[in-house]
Amino acid sequence: MRVSERLAGFPLLDHFPAEQRERLARTASLVRFPGGVTILKEGDSSQDAYLVHRGRVLIKRDTSYGTFELARLGEGELFGETSFVDQGPRSMDAVTDQATELFLLNPLALATAGEEDPRFAMALWWTFWRSLSQKLRTTNERLTRFFSTAGKRPPGIAGPLREPTGSFRLQLTQKQDLFSEQKLSRMEIRFLASLSKERQLKSGEVLFREGDAGDAMYVVVDGRVRISKHIPGAGEEALAFMDRGDWFGEMALIDNQPRSADATAHDGPAVVLAIPRDVVSGLLDIRKVSSLRLLKILCDLVAKRLREVDDKLVGWYILAGGTE
């Protein structure tokens, strides 16, 4: 069976048109390893990405309390893409758990193919976004399970969401300035500025909670927004802090699942812009190659947050003396 036909069977790649999937196949080589082989080592500077064809790969980190296993990846799952996205060093080891076949995606070949074909680049970065977002959601859920198998917020821990402030308005130029800072195109700036809706939050006001349906993603205009989870038995745990120009709330749009964390105005008032789901879908439509720049910004943001949450989970494991 040809490589492109094998790739067609992976749900993670189901958005690739046939022509772009053929191009992806030309960047891939099938490699085989017995069990117990280290594919990636923490601290390495390589940027290869791997797709599991058969077998299983353990993602782990060595600690003073032994090995902490972050994930077990099987057929159709991707790993190594974080370093391709953010050009950073490897943050974990990847070791085969059994005889395993992988598709190695060459970073130079991927970059070259993306420069030659914008549609391929859009489909590729969509793949990274989907994969990274799923990993971030899974890690967030594991943070909750670390302390409790219940994994749900106790009733009555917080009041209802406040109603949006109806009288607050931003000038169109203020919105345009924000998007200009991110080096988006004039079309993207006008589109986002005209279709985004401003929201002013008081200090400590909740924008959305874990479990809410996701109908928009957000970008910070002013102030700070805290992304956090309630950990049964441990209280609130901050996962990330969003500052001006940072995007958040995108995960629920890509996988159509409920919010995986809370978003709250942190240490003072905050102003955010809400980008509705249909606007996001239009901008990131891989059939139109609308905004590759925005998609890369979102991938980089998710990669950064994933590294931070992975580190937090490993830190908790160490503080707990090597137990979960």
N, C-alpha and C positions, 0 to 999 in steps of 0.2 A: 504494500500500500504506500502511495506517495505521501511525503511529509504534509503537504497541504490538505490531503484527505484526512490524515490523522488529526491535524489541528482543527478541522471542521467539526470534530466530535466533542470538543470541549465547550461547555456552556459559557465560560469566561470569554471566549472569542466569538460568540455567536453574532456579534454586531459587525464583524469583518465582512465586507463584500468579497466575492470570489477573487476578484483581481488583486485586492489588497492582501487577502489571505495567501495568495501565491507569492506575493512579495515578502510577506512575513516568513514563509517557508524557506525562502532563499537566505534569510538571515539566521536560520536555525540549523543546528546539527544534533543528531541523536547520539548521546553518550550513555555508556553503561557502567555501573559500579556495583561491586559486591556490598554486602552489609558492613557497616562500621567504618565507612570511608568519609573523611571530612571534606565536604565540597567547598564550604566557605568558612573562614576563620575570623572571629572577632578581631577588628582592627585592620583587616586587609583593605587595600585601596581599590580592589577590582570593582567593576561595575556590570559584570555579566548578570543577566537575569535567567532564571530557570523555570521551566514548566514541567511538572511531574507527568510522565507518560504512564509509567507503571511503577509499583513499589510504594515506598513511604520514606519521608525525610523528617528528621527531628530538628526542630529549631530550639537551640538551648544556649545557656551561658554557664560557665563554670564560676562558682562562688566559694567563699570560705566555708560554706556549709554543704558543699557538694554541688552537683549539677542541678540547675533549675531549667526544667523543660517548659518552654513557652508554647509550643504548638507541634502537632503532628500533621504533616501535609501529605495528601494522597493524590490520586489521579486527577489531573485537570487543574491543580492548584499551582500558583505562582510563588516564587520566592526570589529574593535578591533584587527586586525592582526598586526598593527604597534607595539604594545607593546609585542606581541609574538616574532616579528622579532628582535627588538632592546632591549628588556627587560626593557624599560623605562616606566615611569608612564603614565597614561592616560592624553592626552592633551585636550580632549573635553568631554562633556557630551553626552550620547546617550539616548534618551527618546522616548518611543513609542508615535506615533502620533494618533494611533487608536488601536483597538484590533489587536494584532500582534502575529504571531507564528515564533519562531526562532529556528534554529539548533545551539545549544551551542557546540562548539568544544573544548574539554578539553585539555589544553596545555600539561599536563603530559602524557595523553594518546597519543597525537599527537607525542610528542618527543619519547616515547617508540616505537610506531609503526614505526617511521622513522629509529630508530636504528636497528630494526629487519628486515626492508625491505628497501634497498636503492632506489628501484623504487618508493615506496610510498613516501619517503622523497623528491625525485626529483619532483614528481607530485605535492606534497604539496607546496614546495617552488616556483614552477612555478605559482601556484595559487596566492600565496602572491605577486609575482612579477607582475603578470598581474593586480591584484587588486590595488596595490600601484601605479603602473605606470599610470593607468587610473585616479586615484584620483589626482595624481600630475598634469597630463595634464589638468584635469578639473579645478583645483585650479589656475593653470597658466592662463587659459583662463578667469577665473573670475577676476583675477587681472586687465586684460585689460578692461573688461566690467565695472569694478568699476568706471572708469573715462570716458569711452566712449562706446557707443553702437556700434561704427564702428569697433573697435577691429582690425584695420589693419594699418600697417605701411604706413605713407604718402609717395607717390612716391618721389624719389630724396633725401631721408634723408641720404642715404649712397651710396658710389660708389660700383662698382662690386667687387666680391671677387677676391683677387689676386691669380695668378697662383701658385701652389705649387713650392717650391724651389727644383729644380731637383738635385743639386749637394750635398745636405746634406745627410750624412749617419751616422748611429750609429753602433758601433761594436756589434756583436751578444752577447758578454758577458755583454754589458751594458743593453741590453734588458732582458737577463736572470736574471741579478741582480735585476731588477725592479720586475719581477714576483716572484722571490724567496722571496722577502720581504713580499709578500702576502701569503706565505706558501702554494702555489699551489704545486701539485705533479710534479715530474720530467717530466712526459709525457706532462702535461699541460704547463709547462715552455718551453719545447722544441717546442711544437706546436705553442704557442703564439709568441715566440721569432722569429721563422722562418717565420711565415706567417703574422706578423704585418708589417706595413709600417710606417716609421718615417716621421714626418712632422715638420719643423721648422717654427715658426711664429715670425714675427717682433712685437714689442710692438704696441698694438692697431690693429693688423691684425685680420680680421674676419675669423674664421674657417668654420662656417656655420651660416645661418640666419634662423629665424623663417619663416616657409613656405617652406623651402628646403626639398627635398626628403632625406630620411635617408638611406644611403647605408653602414654605418659603425658606430661602437661606438669607443670611444677613452679612453686612459688612459694617464695621465700626467707623463712625465719623468722629466721635469725640468721647473721651472717658475710657473706661475699661469694662470689659464683660468677663465674668468668671464662668468657666465651664466646670461643672462639678457633678459628683454623684453622691447620693446618700448611701452610706455603707452601714447596714444594720449592725448595731453593737459598737460602731466606731464613729458615727456622725458623718458630717459632710467632709468630703475629700476633694480638694481642688485638683482638676486635671490639667487646666491650661488657663491662661489669661490672654484675652484678645484686646489688642490696642488698635489705634487708628490704622485703617487699611487692611485689617485682618478679617478674613471671611470665616463664617462658622454656620452650622446648621445644615450643611450640605448633605450629610450622610443619609438623612431620612428621605431626601429627594432621589438619590441614586438607587437605593434598595427598597424604597416604599415601605419601610418598617418604621415603627414609632421612634420618637426621640430616645437616644440612649443616655442622655445626661441632661442636667439643668443648665440654663443660661441666665445669669443674674448680673445686674449692674453692680460693679465692685468698687467699694470705697469712694463713693461719690456718684453723681448723676452720669448718665451716658446717653449718647445719641447714636442710633443705628439706622441703617437703611434696609428695608425688607425687599428682597427680590423674589416675586411670586414664582411658583413652580413653572407656570407656562412660559414665563420670560426666560428662566434658566434653561428649559427644554429647547427653546428657540435658539438661544445663544450657543448651546452645546450640542446641537444637532449634527451628528457625524455625517449625515447625508448632504449637509450644506457647507460643511467646513467653516462654520461661522466664527468661532472664537477660540483658536488654538492657544492664544496667549492666556486667556482666562482659565482654560482647562489646565495649563501648566502651573499657573498660580495656585489653583486648588490642589493639584497633586503635591506640590511642594509643601503646602500648608498641612495636608494630611500626613505626609511623610514625617514632618517635624513633630506633629502631635503624637504619632505612633511611636517614634523614638522616645519621647518624653514619658508616655504611659508605660511602655515596656520597661524603662529604667525604674519607674515608680513601682511596678509590680515586682521586679527583682529586688528592689530595696526593701519592700515589705517582707519578702521571703527571707531576706537576711535578718531583718529585725525580729522576725518570728522564730529565729533559730533554725531555719531550714525546714519548717513545716508549713503546710497549707491547711 
